[in-house]
Amino acid sequence: MTASIDFNNKMMGDDRQLRIKAAFFINHDGDPVLEFTGEDCLAEMEINEIVNSEENITMGSACSSELKLKLINAPVRDDYDIMIIKPEAGIVLDSGDVEYITLGTFYVHEINT
């Protein structure tokens, strides 16, 4: 997904307001079964991008990312461990709408409660 011109302009401004969101899916093709924002259950979101120790990416390089979410008062479910998570970063536009861009696709490896 490509960010709009309004998104890019607002991102460069000093008065920007950022938002976060995470959508939880059971499969890639379906609609999200859960969606949390920073205004409700999503308390923290951290993405660590990891590339090989070299300065350049070459054939055979290993690239990966790690997503850590902290949810508060999220619905109790027994299927979080099979969900696919797509975190999004957003910015409040001049119209008051929030435009989000997807930051990747992540598979649940570990859950702590």
N, C-alpha and C positions, 0 to 999 in steps of 0.2 A: 504494500500500500504506500502510495506517495503522499506526502504531506502537501496541503494546499499552500498557495501563496500567502493567505492570511495567517496560517499556522507559522510559516517561516518568518514572516514579518513580526508577528507577536513574540516569537521565540527570541528574536534579536533585541526586543525592547527591554527596558529596565523595569517596567511595571507588569511583567508577566506573572500569571498565576498558574502553577502547575497542578496537575491532578494525576492520580494513579487508578488503575482498574485491573482486575484479573478475571478472566472468563474461564470457567471450568467446563470441559467437554468430556463426554463418554467416548465419542469417536470423532474423527477428523471432519466428517461430512455433515454432522448434525448441528443443531443449534446448541448454544451453551445451556447446561442444566443449572448452573449457578453463575452469578456475576456479582463481584464485590468491588466496592470503591473505597477510597480513603475516607468518605463520609459515613460509611457504615462499618463493615466487618474487617476491612483491610487496614491493619495498623502499621505494617512495615512491609516494604518490598525492596529486595537487594538482588542485583544481578552481577555476577562475577564472570567476566569473559576471560577464557584461558587459551593462550596460543602457545605453541612450542617455545623453547627458550631462545631460539634464533631471532634475529631482527626481521627476517623476511619469511613469508609463507612460501613453501616450495612443495613439490610433489612429495607426499608422504608425511607432511606436517599434520600434527594432531591439534584440532581446534575444538573447544567445547565451552559450554557456558553452564553456570549454576544459578538457579533461582531459589531464593529463600523468601518465604512469605510468613508473616505473623498475622494470624486472624484472631479477632476478639469477638466473642458471642456469635460465632458462625453456627449455622445449623448442624446438628449432630447427624452424621451420615457414616455408613460403614463402607462407602465406595470411594472415598477420597484417594485411596492408594491406586486405583485403576484409571484415574482421570488424567486428561491432558490439559495443561494450563497454558493460556496465552495471555501474558501480562501486556499491559498497554500504558503508555505515557501520554498524557493529554495536556492541553493548554486551553485556558479560557479565552475565547475570541471576543472581539469588541461587541459582538451581538449578544454575548452572554452564553452562547452555546459552547460546549466543550468538544474539541476535535482530538481524537485519540489516534495514535499510531501503534501498531503491534511491535513488540520487542523480541518476538521469537515464539517458539513452541517448545514446551518443556514437559517431561514425563516425570511423574512422582517416583522418587526413589526411597524417601524416608519421611515418616510423619512422627512428630513429637507432640504430645498433649500435656 
